[in-house]
Amino acid sequence: MSEAPACGCGRSPTGKCVGWHKLTEEEFAAKKKAYEARQAAKADVPA
């Protein structure tokens, strides 16, 4: 399995290309907000 290439546009939250470069500003803001919410939820779950 190959790794995703590094993000060149600076929008990826992981540093790897996730295709967010093609989103409009509104779509990007929504994706970013959803990603941050998922990350916060993961942080709240005890290991």
Backbone bond lengths (Angstrom), bond angles and torsions (degrees), N, CA, C in turn:
res aa  C-N    CA-C-N  psi(-1)  N-CA   C-N-CA  omega(-1)  CA-C   N-CA-C  phi
1 M - - - 1.455 - - 1.525 108.02 -
2 S 1.332 117.26 134.23 1.455 120.26 -178.43 1.523 110.95 -95.00
3 E 1.319 114.63 151.87 1.460 120.99 178.70 1.515 110.54 -81.33
4 A 1.327 116.47 153.26 1.464 120.40 174.45 1.523 107.86 -69.19
5 P 1.326 117.39 146.04 1.470 120.08 178.14 1.527 110.72 -67.70
6 A 1.311 115.47 160.45 1.461 120.36 177.36 1.528 109.82 -61.94
7 C 1.306 116.38 149.24 1.465 121.67 -179.30 1.522 109.86 -78.61
8 G 1.306 115.77 125.29 1.454 120.73 178.89 1.515 113.80 -96.52
9 C 1.332 116.91 -18.20 1.464 119.53 -175.66 1.529 112.67 -90.96
10 G 1.329 116.63 -16.48 1.459 119.97 178.73 1.517 114.99 85.59
11 R 1.319 118.59 4.90 1.459 121.01 -178.00 1.526 113.11 -91.24
12 S 1.316 117.99 -19.92 1.457 120.53 -175.27 1.523 111.56 -69.70
13 P 1.325 117.95 131.26 1.459 120.12 178.80 1.529 112.40 -74.79
14 T 1.328 116.95 -15.37 1.461 120.97 -176.97 1.522 113.37 -103.32
15 G 1.335 117.17 -11.85 1.450 120.86 -176.26 1.522 113.09 88.96
16 K 1.328 116.45 -10.32 1.462 122.73 175.72 1.521 108.27 -106.77
17 C 1.324 117.13 147.37 1.460 120.79 -177.66 1.528 110.89 -62.30
18 V 1.323 115.86 125.16 1.462 121.80 176.65 1.527 110.84 -122.52
19 G 1.342 116.50 12.12 1.454 121.25 175.75 1.514 115.39 84.56
20 W 1.305 118.88 8.94 1.450 120.96 -177.27 1.519 112.86 -74.85
21 H 1.329 118.92 -10.60 1.458 122.18 -179.00 1.524 112.02 -63.35
22 K 1.318 117.53 -24.43 1.461 120.71 -176.69 1.532 113.06 -92.13
23 L 1.317 118.34 -0.29 1.461 121.53 -178.24 1.529 111.33 -81.14
24 T 1.327 115.79 150.73 1.463 120.31 171.78 1.529 107.77 -71.55
25 E 1.310 116.69 168.47 1.473 120.17 178.85 1.527 111.26 -58.74
26 E 1.341 116.47 -39.56 1.464 120.75 -179.54 1.533 110.74 -67.33
27 E 1.330 116.43 -44.23 1.467 120.35 178.54 1.524 110.74 -64.27
28 F 1.325 116.45 -41.58 1.461 120.99 178.91 1.526 110.77 -61.08
29 A 1.329 116.81 -45.64 1.469 120.67 -179.95 1.529 110.79 -60.25
30 A 1.334 117.17 -41.52 1.463 120.75 179.73 1.523 111.27 -66.66
31 K 1.329 117.30 -43.46 1.473 121.42 178.89 1.519 110.55 -63.22
32 K 1.333 116.13 -43.54 1.461 120.48 -179.35 1.528 111.09 -63.04
33 K 1.322 116.21 -42.91 1.472 121.01 179.54 1.531 110.42 -62.90
34 A 1.340 116.79 -43.63 1.461 120.84 179.18 1.526 110.92 -64.80
35 Y 1.333 116.91 -41.58 1.470 121.06 178.77 1.530 110.16 -61.57
36 E 1.328 116.54 -46.64 1.465 120.79 -179.07 1.525 111.19 -63.87
37 A 1.320 117.93 -35.77 1.465 121.62 177.74 1.528 110.28 -66.03
38 R 1.352 116.68 -42.28 1.470 120.16 177.62 1.528 111.08 -63.21
39 Q 1.321 116.62 -41.11 1.463 120.69 -179.88 1.527 109.94 -64.90
40 A 1.313 117.59 -41.30 1.471 121.73 179.32 1.521 109.94 -65.44
41 A 1.329 117.03 -39.20 1.472 120.60 178.96 1.524 110.31 -65.46
42 K 1.319 117.07 -39.28 1.468 121.30 178.15 1.530 110.43 -64.13
43 A 1.333 116.79 -37.90 1.453 121.32 -179.10 1.527 111.22 -68.12
44 D 1.322 117.29 -26.67 1.461 121.74 -178.87 1.516 113.27 -82.27
45 V 1.339 117.36 -13.54 1.466 121.18 -177.69 1.534 108.93 -85.44
46 P 1.333 117.67 121.77 1.467 119.45 178.31 1.539 111.34 -65.95
47 A 1.293 114.54 141.33 1.475 119.99 -178.76 1.498 113.25 -78.51
